[in-house]
């Protein structure tokens, strides 16, 4: 069974998503579909060796359904990519500005001694510990 989709106004990215959209939409409609594959070539979607294709396949694979699915997928990918880029920038910034970035092993004992010596009471200790743990966690996570 074949369905022809008019993709003349689609971008190349949208065309690239066509087979994935066809598979996903058919699976959403009937997750027990018994075909052995879906092929897309030159905007022709074909179910390969299907024993029982859905009768309303033209509705499932309408150009508007496919285009909507593809637009959602592209937008989700864009949002995910932007979030990943922002996270990468945050990590790079943290590594560049964190005071643990350039500390040498030989300096650690002196640094800790100086920090602890500056603690005058329990409230100071609490502030130091919270600050230290936050800086250390941010540094470790940024490096991973």
PyMOL commands that set and color helices and strands:
alter all, ss='L'
color gray80, all
select helices_A, chain A and resi 12-16+18-29+57-60+63-97+105-117+122-143
alter helices_A, ss='H'
color red, helices_A
select strands_A, chain A and resi 2-4+38-41+44-47
alter strands_A, ss='S'
color yellow, strands_A
deselect
rebuild
show_as cartoon
